[in-house]
Amino acid sequence: MPRRYPQRVATISVHTSPLEQPGTGDAGGLNVYVVEVARLLAARGVEVDIFTRAVSRDQPPVVELAPGVLVRHIEAGPFEDLDKSDLPGQLCQFTFEVLREEAAHAPGRYDLVHGHYWLSGQVGAVAKERWGVPLVQSMHTLGKVKNAALAVGDAAEPDLRIRGEAEVIATADRIVANTDAEARELIKLYDAAPGRVAAVSPGVDLALFRPGSRRLARRHLGIAPNAIVLMFAGRVQPLKAPDILLRAAAELLRDHPRLADRLVVAFVGGPSGTGRNDPDGLVQLASTLGISRNIRLEPPCPQRDLADWYRAATLVVVPSYSESFGLVAVEAQACGIPVVAAAAGGLRTAVQDGVSGVLIDGHDPVRYARAIADLLANPGRLVRMGRGARKHASGFGWSSTVDQLLAVYRDAMSEVAVTVDA
């Protein structure tokens, strides 16, 4: 009779390590997801080995992330930080090293493989066949969806990725979508078998991201008590549309010049993707728009400090062209801060329009400026929305995510066991 849950899971995260700081390079919500899920799985008795590509000679081969969670650095290709577009050429070596690591242990070391992003799914597909275990796959983002909503100046995802995604989706025993909308996209755009797709929303650390004193947070961050703070958090790249916030801020000041001495537009994060090609782009755009003195650029920071930034904010703005979920939006709301976000992808789930924030169709800065101005002009509505934000976010704890993932794991293992027995 098959086991109810796995004893040990091989988690594959080729292109970004759970040890990296989210908010720059290729590190973001995926990293947070892998870390939080692994920790909670281990707390429930499921050991997790996370395989990721080594990017430095100084990295030890194995790092204990938490009791029961090991990060295994796999040497594959040059140590320098390769662009994701260069990583497909390193997958053969990466896969070989993962298989060799497993072979050094007694047979049956892993009960299940969980791949994150399509590159990891390519590795997971080989491991699934070699080890005779199920592959559970989380795509996190989909090339076809990103290409349908490209930002100006952003590069289209290549055919290699689209084909690779299709192969992984066809091979996986279960595909975990972040939202019902992503589940529908997997089925419609990639012909995923509906019975193999499960929608499991990511979570948020509700003990860390919680309401707190705005006054103390602003004092800690050096922000005036009476400031109006519009905050952007995450990787600075065209996909995330930080320029929309800058243009909206310029529109806001044109219509309400009396706010000029109080407005702070804070960006917490570093360049990523095609944003690396123009790391000073926000500074230059702010200068062109005449709002240089209103912006504040901050590097990525630990989650505890990020929570302080949320608490210091008046509004958090998430104008992304595409989001599979929108973790920043949920973290901000968990701190009691309303969100103004694009009505795109998972943000429709992450933000409850009119209750915890405002969703905006399209990417017209004027519409963002108008929505922000309307909220600022109605303090009572802003307070109510803050309460609604906290209540909405309370439904996204990581514990619930792991409960649902374990059910997916159980179903995948039972199905593979039945197939083997047959």
GUKOL-719227 format. One record per residue (C-alpha): residue number from 1; chain; x, y, z; residue in three letters. Coordinates in pm, 1 decimal. Example, Ala and Ser with C-alpha at 12.3 -4.5 7.8 and 13.67 -1.06 7.14 Angstrom:
residues 2
PT  rodren  vose        px        py        pz  tivex
PT       1     A    1230.0    -450.0     780.0    Ala
PT       2     A    1367.0    -106.0     714.0    Ser
This chain:
residues 422
PT  rodren  vose        px        py        pz  tivex
PT       1     A       0.0       0.0       0.0    Met
PT       2     A     148.8     339.0     -98.5    Pro
PT       3     A     261.9     579.6     173.5    Arg
PT       4     A      25.0     864.5     247.0    Arg
PT       5     A     293.4    1132.4     214.6    Tyr
PT       6     A     656.7    1138.9      98.1    Pro
PT       7     A     941.6    1093.1     343.4    Gln
PT       8     A    1189.0    1290.1     133.7    Arg
PT       9     A    1132.8    1529.7    -158.2    Val
PT      10     A    1387.5    1637.9    -418.5    Ala
PT      11     A    1311.5    2004.2    -494.4    Thr
PT      12     A    1470.3    2138.2    -813.0    Ile
PT      13     A    1540.8    2510.1    -847.2    Ser
PT      14     A    1804.7    2535.1   -1118.2    Val
PT      15     A    1818.8    2905.0   -1194.4    His
PT      16     A    1791.6    3064.4    -852.3    Thr
PT      17     A    1895.2    2955.9    -505.0    Ser
PT      18     A    1668.2    2973.3    -201.0    Pro
PT      19     A    1966.8    3130.6     -23.8    Leu
PT      20     A    1962.3    3437.2    -251.8    Glu
PT      21     A    1807.5    3767.2    -146.4    Gln
PT      22     A    1467.6    3811.5    -317.2    Pro
PT      23     A    1425.5    4133.0    -511.3    Gly
PT      24     A    1722.6    4131.7    -744.8    Thr
PT      25     A    1868.4    3921.7   -1025.4    Gly
PT      26     A    1644.3    3620.3   -1076.6    Asp
PT      27     A    1544.7    3598.2    -711.5    Ala
PT      28     A    1185.7    3676.4    -623.7    Gly
PT      29     A     862.9    3513.4    -518.4    Gly
PT      30     A     982.7    3171.9    -634.7    Leu
PT      31     A    1267.5    3184.3    -383.7    Asn
PT      32     A    1033.0    3276.2    -100.1    Val
PT      33     A     797.7    2995.7    -205.2    Tyr
PT      34     A    1069.4    2729.3    -207.5    Val
PT      35     A    1206.5    2835.5     131.8    Val
PT      36     A     874.7    2860.4     313.8    Glu
PT      37     A     732.5    2538.2     172.4    Val
PT      38     A    1052.5    2344.1     248.9    Ala
PT      39     A    1061.8    2468.2     608.3    Arg
PT      40     A     702.0    2374.2     675.0    Leu
PT      41     A     733.7    2035.9     504.0    Leu
PT      42     A    1034.2    1959.0     722.1    Ala
PT      43     A     843.8    2068.7    1032.7    Ala
PT      44     A     585.6    1805.0     939.5    Arg
PT      45     A     844.8    1531.5     900.8    Gly
PT      46     A     906.8    1551.4     524.5    Val
PT      47     A    1278.1    1600.5     453.2    Glu
PT      48     A    1362.6    1826.1     158.5    Val
PT      49     A    1677.3    1838.8     -54.2    Asp
PT      50     A    1687.5    2151.5    -272.8    Ile
PT      51     A    1909.6    2125.0    -580.7    Phe
PT      52     A    2028.8    2455.7    -727.6    Thr
PT      53     A    2314.8    2563.3    -953.5    Arg
PT      54     A    2636.3    2673.7    -784.1    Ala
PT      55     A    2728.4    3030.4    -881.3    Val
PT      56     A    3048.3    3064.4    -677.6    Ser
PT      57     A    3349.1    2849.4    -589.2    Arg
PT      58     A    3304.3    2967.6    -230.7    Asp
PT      59     A    2965.1    2804.8    -190.3    Gln
PT      60     A    2981.0    2485.9      18.2    Pro
PT      61     A    2839.3    2178.5    -155.8    Pro
PT      62     A    2566.2    2143.2     106.3    Val
PT      63     A    2403.3    2404.4     331.7    Val
PT      64     A    2143.9    2331.0     598.9    Glu
PT      65     A    1868.7    2585.3     542.3    Leu
PT      66     A    1664.9    2456.1     835.6    Ala
PT      67     A    1643.0    2126.2    1026.0    Pro
PT      68     A    1542.8    1870.9     763.2    Gly
PT      69     A    1613.6    2104.5     468.0    Val
PT      70     A    1940.1    2082.5     273.6    Leu
PT      71     A    2045.4    2307.4     -14.2    Val
PT      72     A    2272.8    2117.9    -253.3    Arg
PT      73     A    2485.2    2334.2    -483.3    His
PT      74     A    2538.0    2161.2    -815.9    Ile
PT      75     A    2831.8    2257.2   -1035.8    Glu
PT      76     A    2708.8    2302.7   -1391.9    Ala
PT      77     A    2867.7    2554.7   -1623.1    Gly
PT      78     A    3063.5    2867.4   -1530.8    Pro
PT      79     A    3035.1    2988.3   -1174.1    Phe
PT      80     A    2943.2    3342.3   -1271.2    Glu
PT      81     A    2582.2    3447.0   -1265.1    Asp
PT      82     A    2463.4    3327.8   -1605.8    Leu
PT      83     A    2153.8    3477.7   -1762.9    Asp
PT      84     A    1854.2    3243.8   -1768.1    Lys
PT      85     A    1879.8    3232.1   -2147.6    Ser
PT      86     A    2221.5    3064.4   -2110.6    Asp
PT      87     A    2106.7    2799.1   -1864.7    Leu
PT      88     A    1944.1    2547.8   -2104.0    Pro
PT      89     A    2295.4    2461.9   -2224.0    Gly
PT      90     A    2391.9    2363.1   -1868.5    Gln
PT      91     A    2094.2    2135.3   -1797.7    Leu
PT      92     A    2260.7    1810.9   -1911.7    Cys
PT      93     A    2547.6    1857.3   -1669.4    Gln
PT      94     A    2314.0    1970.4   -1392.1    Phe
PT      95     A    2088.0    1667.9   -1444.1    Thr
PT      96     A    2385.1    1430.1   -1446.7    Phe
PT      97     A    2510.6    1569.6   -1115.2    Glu
PT      98     A    2165.7    1542.5    -954.1    Val
PT      99     A    2136.9    1179.7   -1063.3    Leu
PT     100     A    2488.5    1110.3    -937.7    Arg
PT     101     A    2405.9    1260.5    -597.6    Glu
PT     102     A    2101.0    1035.0    -565.4    Glu
PT     103     A    2301.9     730.9    -675.3    Ala
PT     104     A    2543.9     783.1    -385.6    Ala
PT     105     A    2264.3     687.2    -145.1    His
PT     106     A    2058.0     374.1     -96.0    Ala
PT     107     A    1788.6     316.3    -361.9    Pro
PT     108     A    1460.0     493.6    -305.4    Gly
PT     109     A    1608.8     804.7    -145.3    Arg
PT     110     A    1341.6    1032.7    -290.5    Tyr
PT     111     A     970.1     965.7    -303.9    Asp
PT     112     A     886.5    1261.9    -524.6    Leu
PT     113     A    1042.6    1538.6    -736.4    Val
PT     114     A     906.0    1894.1    -725.5    His
PT     115     A    1034.6    2120.0   -1003.4    Gly
PT     116     A    1012.7    2499.6    -992.0    His
PT     117     A    1013.4    2687.1   -1325.4    Tyr
PT     118     A    1039.4    2514.7   -1661.5    Trp
PT     119     A    1419.0    2468.9   -1651.5    Leu
PT     120     A    1385.7    2268.0   -1331.4    Ser
PT     121     A    1103.1    2071.4   -1486.9    Gly
PT     122     A    1338.6    1952.4   -1759.6    Gln
PT     123     A    1566.4    1811.0   -1491.1    Val
PT     124     A    1273.9    1671.8   -1294.0    Gly
PT     125     A    1139.6    1488.3   -1599.2    Ala
PT     126     A    1461.9    1288.9   -1629.3    Val
PT     127     A    1477.3    1220.4   -1254.9    Ala
PT     128     A    1115.3    1101.5   -1258.1    Lys
PT     129     A    1192.2     837.3   -1520.0    Glu
PT     130     A    1522.5     730.6   -1363.3    Arg
PT     131     A    1392.7     704.8   -1006.8    Trp
PT     132     A    1040.8     585.1   -1083.2    Gly
PT     133     A     880.8     860.3    -876.9    Val
PT     134     A     618.3    1124.6    -957.9    Pro
PT     135     A     705.3    1470.7   -1084.9    Leu
PT     136     A     508.5    1760.9    -940.2    Val
PT     137     A     574.5    2081.7   -1131.1    Gln
PT     138     A     522.8    2449.2   -1046.3    Ser
PT     139     A     573.7    2673.3   -1349.6    Met
PT     140     A     555.3    3007.3   -1159.4    His
PT     141     A     543.5    3198.0   -1488.1    Thr
PT     142     A     438.8    3091.1   -1838.1    Leu
PT     143     A     617.4    3203.8   -2153.1    Gly
PT     144     A     301.8    3227.6   -2363.1    Lys
PT     145     A     130.9    3441.9   -2100.0    Val
PT     146     A     431.1    3674.1   -2068.4    Lys
PT     147     A     456.4    3711.6   -2446.7    Asn
PT     148     A      88.9    3806.5   -2466.8    Ala
PT     149     A     146.5    4098.3   -2226.7    Ala
PT     150     A     495.6    4227.0   -2304.6    Leu
PT     151     A     606.8    4558.0   -2162.9    Ala
PT     152     A     762.2    4814.7   -2394.3    Val
PT     153     A    1131.1    4734.4   -2428.2    Gly
PT     154     A    1099.3    4385.6   -2284.7    Asp
PT     155     A    1227.9    4082.9   -2477.9    Ala
PT     156     A     990.0    3807.7   -2584.8    Ala
PT     157     A    1037.8    3463.0   -2435.7    Glu
PT     158     A    1211.6    3235.9   -2691.0    Pro
PT     159     A    1059.3    2937.2   -2869.4    Asp
PT     160     A    1301.6    2714.2   -2677.2    Leu
PT     161     A    1125.3    2803.6   -2355.3    Arg
PT     162     A     776.0    2759.0   -2502.7    Ile
PT     163     A     866.5    2412.1   -2632.0    Arg
PT     164     A    1037.9    2323.8   -2303.9    Gly
PT     165     A     733.1    2427.0   -2104.1    Glu
PT     166     A     507.2    2212.7   -2321.4    Ala
PT     167     A     734.3    1910.1   -2269.3    Glu
PT     168     A     737.8    1953.4   -1892.2    Val
PT     169     A     362.4    2004.3   -1871.8    Ile
PT     170     A     302.4    1690.1   -2077.0    Ala
PT     171     A     538.7    1486.3   -1857.2    Thr
PT     172     A     445.8    1602.7   -1506.7    Ala
PT     173     A     216.8    1387.0   -1295.8    Asp
PT     174     A      73.9    1697.7   -1130.2    Arg
PT     175     A     106.6    2066.4   -1218.6    Ile
PT     176     A      59.8    2316.1    -937.0    Val
PT     177     A     -93.9    2645.5   -1049.6    Ala
PT     178     A     -85.3    2949.7    -823.8    Asn
PT     179     A    -444.8    3047.2    -902.3    Thr
PT     180     A    -752.3    2917.5   -1080.8    Asp
PT     181     A    -670.3    3161.8   -1362.1    Ala
PT     182     A    -326.1    3004.4   -1410.0    Glu
PT     183     A    -485.4    2659.5   -1405.9    Ala
PT     184     A    -711.3    2766.8   -1692.8    Arg
PT     185     A    -411.4    2905.4   -1883.6    Glu
PT     186     A    -223.8    2575.7   -1845.3    Leu
PT     187     A    -520.7    2384.9   -1984.3    Ile
PT     188     A    -608.2    2628.7   -2263.3    Lys
PT     189     A    -262.5    2737.0   -2380.7    Leu
PT     190     A     -61.3    2420.2   -2314.4    Tyr
PT     191     A    -323.8    2142.7   -2337.8    Asp
PT     192     A    -253.5    2033.0   -1981.4    Ala
PT     193     A    -478.2    1748.0   -1870.9    Ala
PT     194     A    -736.1    1909.7   -1637.9    Pro
PT     195     A    -715.2    1619.3   -1392.5    Gly
PT     196     A    -343.9    1681.0   -1346.6    Arg
PT     197     A    -371.4    2052.1   -1268.1    Val
PT     198     A    -422.8    2167.0    -909.1    Ala
PT     199     A    -462.2    2530.4    -801.6    Ala
PT     200     A    -273.3    2597.3    -478.2    Val
PT     201     A    -224.2    2960.0    -379.0    Ser
PT     202     A     114.5    3059.2    -234.9    Pro
PT     203     A     116.9    3195.5     115.8    Gly
PT     204     A     259.6    3473.5     326.1    Val
PT     205     A     433.4    3467.8     663.3    Asp
PT     206     A     149.3    3615.6     867.8    Leu
PT     207     A     363.7    3624.9    1182.2    Ala
PT     208     A     617.7    3849.0    1009.4    Leu
PT     209     A     398.5    4049.9     774.6    Phe
PT     210     A     144.2    4201.1    1012.9    Arg
PT     211     A      20.3    4548.5    1099.6    Pro
PT     212     A     250.4    4763.3    1308.1    Gly
PT     213     A     331.2    5122.1    1393.4    Ser
PT     214     A     364.6    5339.6    1083.7    Arg
PT     215     A     528.8    5609.5    1296.1    Arg
PT     216     A     800.8    5374.2    1421.7    Leu
PT     217     A     856.7    5223.3    1078.2    Ala
PT     218     A     902.1    5568.2     926.0    Arg
PT     219     A    1134.8    5677.7    1202.8    Arg
PT     220     A    1345.5    5366.1    1145.0    His
PT     221     A    1357.9    5430.8     768.4    Leu
PT     222     A    1411.2    5805.8     789.9    Gly
PT     223     A    1075.8    5905.1     641.1    Ile
PT     224     A     880.2    6209.0     757.3    Ala
PT     225     A     572.1    6129.0     968.5    Pro
PT     226     A     342.6    6327.2     733.9    Asn
PT     227     A     482.5    6182.3     410.2    Ala
PT     228     A     265.7    6020.0     145.3    Ile
PT     229     A     460.4    5705.8      57.0    Val
PT     230     A     391.3    5515.0    -264.1    Leu
PT     231     A     594.5    5194.8    -256.0    Met
PT     232     A     709.8    4946.7    -519.3    Phe
PT     233     A     878.1    4625.0    -403.5    Ala
PT     234     A    1047.4    4360.3    -614.8    Gly
PT     235     A    1272.4    4320.0    -913.5    Arg
PT     236     A    1317.0    4633.3   -1121.3    Val
PT     237     A    1245.6    4517.0   -1475.8    Gln
PT     238     A    1001.7    4611.0   -1755.0    Pro
PT     239     A     770.0    4318.8   -1668.9    Leu
PT     240     A     707.9    4466.2   -1322.3    Lys
PT     241     A     642.2    4813.0   -1473.3    Ala
PT     242     A     811.9    5036.8   -1214.3    Pro
PT     243     A     805.3    5313.6   -1475.8    Asp
PT     244     A     425.4    5317.1   -1457.1    Ile
PT     245     A     446.1    5416.1   -1090.7    Leu
PT     246     A     693.5    5695.5   -1170.8    Leu
PT     247     A     473.9    5830.4   -1449.7    Arg
PT     248     A     166.4    5804.5   -1226.9    Ala
PT     249     A     349.6    5997.7    -953.3    Ala
PT     250     A     435.8    6270.9   -1203.8    Ala
PT     251     A      69.6    6288.8   -1309.5    Glu
PT     252     A     -37.1    6303.8    -945.2    Leu
PT     253     A     193.6    6598.9    -877.6    Leu
PT     254     A      79.3    6779.8   -1191.5    Arg
PT     255     A    -280.8    6758.5   -1073.5    Asp
PT     256     A    -201.2    6811.7    -702.4    His
PT     257     A     118.6    7020.4    -681.3    Pro
PT     258     A      63.4    7083.4    -308.7    Arg
PT     259     A     168.5    6720.4    -249.2    Leu
PT     260     A     518.4    6779.4    -387.5    Ala
PT     261     A     677.3    6838.2     -44.9    Asp
PT     262     A     522.2    6525.1     105.3    Arg
PT     263     A     534.9    6265.1    -173.2    Leu
PT     264     A     792.6    5984.6    -148.0    Val
PT     265     A     803.6    5720.0    -421.0    Val
PT     266     A    1007.2    5430.9    -280.9    Ala
PT     267     A    1148.5    5145.1    -488.4    Phe
PT     268     A    1279.8    4852.0    -285.2    Val
PT     269     A    1457.3    4604.0    -513.7    Gly
PT     270     A    1731.9    4566.0    -770.9    Gly
PT     271     A    1764.3    4539.4   -1148.7    Pro
PT     272     A    1658.0    4210.9   -1307.5    Ser
PT     273     A    1593.8    4064.3   -1651.9    Gly
PT     274     A    1621.1    4325.4   -1925.2    Thr
PT     275     A    1628.5    4582.1   -1643.0    Gly
PT     276     A    1992.9    4487.9   -1589.1    Arg
PT     277     A    2072.0    4650.2   -1922.5    Asn
PT     278     A    1964.6    4987.4   -1784.7    Asp
PT     279     A    2015.9    4987.7   -1406.9    Pro
PT     280     A    1990.3    5369.2   -1391.4    Asp
PT     281     A    1668.7    5381.7   -1592.3    Gly
PT     282     A    1447.8    5485.8   -1300.8    Leu
PT     283     A    1683.1    5767.4   -1202.6    Val
PT     284     A    1691.0    5898.2   -1560.0    Gln
PT     285     A    1313.6    5872.6   -1600.7    Leu
PT     286     A    1253.1    6050.8   -1269.9    Ala
PT     287     A    1481.5    6330.6   -1385.7    Ser
PT     288     A    1299.0    6357.3   -1717.4    Thr
PT     289     A     965.5    6372.7   -1534.8    Leu
PT     290     A    1096.3    6634.7   -1293.4    Gly
PT     291     A    1037.6    6429.4    -978.0    Ile
PT     292     A    1393.8    6327.9    -885.4    Ser
PT     293     A    1363.7    6470.9    -534.8    Arg
PT     294     A    1056.0    6257.8    -468.6    Asn
PT     295     A    1207.1    5915.1    -535.7    Ile
PT     296     A    1399.6    5689.2    -305.2    Arg
PT     297     A    1583.2    5384.0    -437.0    Leu
PT     298     A    1659.3    5110.3    -185.8    Glu
PT     299     A    1841.4    4778.6    -239.9    Pro
PT     300     A    1666.2    4446.4    -174.2    Pro
PT     301     A    1638.4    4380.4     197.3    Cys
PT     302     A    1560.0    4093.9     436.8    Pro
PT     303     A    1192.4    4020.0     488.6    Gln
PT     304     A    1186.7    4172.9     836.7    Arg
PT     305     A    1303.5    4506.2     692.7    Asp
PT     306     A    1065.4    4469.2     398.9    Leu
PT     307     A     777.2    4441.9     644.2    Ala
PT     308     A     885.5    4777.5     790.7    Asp
PT     309     A     878.1    4930.8     442.9    Trp
PT     310     A     523.9    4806.5     391.2    Tyr
PT     311     A     414.5    4950.3     726.1    Arg
PT     312     A     572.5    5282.7     634.0    Ala
PT     313     A     380.3    5296.9     305.8    Ala
PT     314     A      56.7    5479.6     242.3    Thr
PT     315     A     -11.9    5258.6     -59.8    Leu
PT     316     A     178.0    4978.4    -229.6    Val
PT     317     A     160.3    4985.6    -609.4    Val
PT     318     A     196.4    4667.5    -818.6    Val
PT     319     A     155.3    4767.1   -1186.0    Pro
PT     320     A     300.8    4446.6   -1338.0    Ser
PT     321     A     217.0    4340.0   -1692.7    Tyr
PT     322     A     205.6    3977.8   -1580.0    Ser
PT     323     A     201.6    3806.3   -1239.9    Glu
PT     324     A     135.1    3440.4   -1172.2    Ser
PT     325     A      30.2    3539.9    -820.2    Phe
PT     326     A     159.1    3866.9    -675.4    Gly
PT     327     A     328.7    3787.1    -345.3    Leu
PT     328     A     422.4    4151.8    -281.9    Val
PT     329     A      55.8    4249.1    -294.6    Ala
PT     330     A     -38.3    3989.8     -32.2    Val
PT     331     A     257.0    4075.9     194.4    Glu
PT     332     A     161.6    4443.8     186.3    Ala
PT     333     A    -203.6    4368.3     261.9    Gln
PT     334     A    -100.6    4141.7     549.5    Ala
PT     335     A      62.0    4452.0     698.5    Cys
PT     336     A    -269.5    4634.5     660.7    Gly
PT     337     A    -163.7    4840.6     359.5    Ile
PT     338     A    -403.5    4875.6      62.4    Pro
PT     339     A    -270.3    4794.4    -283.0    Val
PT     340     A    -320.4    4959.3    -620.1    Val
PT     341     A    -244.4    4690.3    -876.6    Ala
PT     342     A    -286.7    4588.5   -1237.4    Ala
PT     343     A    -584.8    4363.5   -1306.1    Ala
PT     344     A    -342.5    4106.1   -1447.5    Ala
PT     345     A    -302.5    3735.3   -1384.9    Gly
PT     346     A    -282.5    3629.4   -1021.8    Gly
PT     347     A    -322.7    3986.1    -896.4    Leu
PT     348     A    -696.9    3941.1    -949.7    Arg
PT     349     A    -677.3    3676.6    -676.3    Thr
PT     350     A    -415.7    3847.7    -459.8    Ala
PT     351     A    -613.7    4174.0    -437.9    Val
PT     352     A    -985.8    4195.6    -359.7    Gln
PT     353     A   -1091.7    4488.2    -576.4    Asp
PT     354     A   -1266.8    4760.4    -381.5    Gly
PT     355     A   -1211.5    4585.1     -48.2    Val
PT     356     A    -836.2    4536.9       1.8    Ser
PT     357     A    -719.6    4756.0    -283.0    Gly
PT     358     A    -794.9    4878.5    -631.8    Val
PT     359     A    -740.1    4682.5    -953.2    Leu
PT     360     A    -676.7    4880.5   -1271.2    Ile
PT     361     A    -728.3    4755.7   -1624.9    Asp
PT     362     A    -436.9    4841.6   -1849.5    Gly
PT     363     A    -123.0    5041.8   -1777.0    His
PT     364     A    -223.7    5401.8   -1830.1    Asp
PT     365     A     -36.7    5609.5   -1568.1    Pro
PT     366     A    -325.5    5858.1   -1563.9    Val
PT     367     A    -561.7    5586.0   -1437.5    Arg
PT     368     A    -314.3    5490.3   -1164.4    Tyr
PT     369     A    -272.2    5854.7   -1064.3    Ala
PT     370     A    -649.4    5901.0   -1049.3    Arg
PT     371     A    -697.4    5588.4    -834.4    Ala
PT     372     A    -420.8    5697.2    -596.8    Ile
PT     373     A    -559.0    6051.3    -573.1    Ala
PT     374     A    -910.0    5921.5    -500.6    Asp
PT     375     A    -780.5    5711.3    -211.0    Leu
PT     376     A    -566.8    5991.8     -69.8    Leu
PT     377     A    -867.0    6224.6     -79.2    Ala
PT     378     A   -1076.8    5983.3     126.1    Asn
PT     379     A    -890.7    5891.7     447.3    Pro
PT     380     A   -1188.8    5698.7     581.3    Gly
PT     381     A   -1194.4    5474.2     275.6    Arg
PT     382     A    -818.8    5425.0     306.5    Leu
PT     383     A    -861.1    5309.3     668.4    Val
PT     384     A   -1144.9    5071.4     575.0    Arg
PT     385     A    -938.4    4933.7     291.1    Met
PT     386     A    -647.5    4875.9     528.1    Gly
PT     387     A    -873.4    4660.0     744.9    Arg
PT     388     A   -1001.9    4480.9     436.3    Gly
PT     389     A    -644.4    4424.0     323.4    Ala
PT     390     A    -549.0    4254.8     648.0    Arg
PT     391     A    -861.9    4037.4     644.5    Lys
PT     392     A    -811.1    3934.7     280.5    His
PT     393     A    -443.9    3847.7     332.4    Ala
PT     394     A    -523.8    3637.3     639.4    Ser
PT     395     A    -653.8    3368.0     404.5    Gly
PT     396     A    -309.3    3315.5     250.5    Phe
PT     397     A    -100.7    3149.0     522.2    Gly
PT     398     A     180.1    2913.3     419.6    Trp
PT     399     A      35.4    2639.8     639.9    Ser
PT     400     A    -269.0    2618.9     414.7    Ser
PT     401     A     -43.0    2609.5     107.7    Thr
PT     402     A     150.3    2313.5     247.2    Val
PT     403     A    -170.3    2132.3     346.8    Asp
PT     404     A    -285.0    2150.7     -14.1    Gln
PT     405     A      57.6    2059.7    -153.8    Leu
PT     406     A      71.5    1748.3      60.2    Leu
PT     407     A    -265.0    1644.7     -82.3    Ala
PT     408     A    -123.6    1694.1    -434.3    Val
PT     409     A     184.6    1490.5    -341.4    Tyr
PT     410     A     -33.1    1211.4    -201.1    Arg
PT     411     A    -246.0    1195.2    -515.9    Asp
PT     412     A      59.4    1190.2    -742.8    Ala
PT     413     A     225.9     914.6    -539.9    Met
PT     414     A     -90.7     705.0    -531.3    Ser
PT     415     A    -135.7     735.3    -907.3    Glu
PT     416     A     224.6     634.4    -981.1    Val
PT     417     A     198.7     341.9    -737.2    Ala
PT     418     A    -115.3     216.2    -912.5    Val
PT     419     A      56.5     246.2   -1252.4    Thr
PT     420     A     360.9      50.2   -1132.0    Val
PT     421     A     144.9    -221.8    -978.3    Asp
PT     422     A     -52.9    -252.8   -1299.5    Ala
